[in-house]
Amino acid sequence: MPLPWLQIVQLMPTILDVSRELLKRTRNTPSKTSVTSLPVRSDGGVDILEARIVALEENERRQAELVSHMAEQLAQLTAAATVLHRQVKRLIAGQVAASVIALVALLIAITR
């Protein structure tokens, strides 16, 4: 299945903005008011929940960084694909011009 490069190139600024916003949100540590309102259990359950919440927040932050890096790499890839597309167009135009010149030279050589 071919990649829809035109759509990817058109949506790249939006993808980068969204990934940067996601990364910004995860870097801001949320307040612990929701954790402190939990009932304290005698076996230290709140401490376990706090540790799990911190681990989940860290995991979310790492995932946001990963998404941001992937979006930046995709932006670089689409820029490279755009440049390659332009170069292919130029090469095709050059090949057409060279073919026309070769045909004209061949016709001149045959008519003499």
Residue pairs with C-beta under 8 A, 6 or more apart in sequence:
5 78
5 81
5 82
5 85
8 74
8 78
9 78
9 81
9 82
12 74
12 75
12 78
15 71
15 74
15 75
16 71
16 72
16 75
18 71
19 64
19 67
19 68
19 70
19 71
19 72
20 68
22 64
22 67
22 68
23 64
23 65
23 67
23 68
25 64
26 57
26 60
26 61
26 63
26 64
26 65
27 61
27 64
29 57
30 57
32 50
35 46
35 49
35 50
35 53
38 46
38 49
39 46
40 46
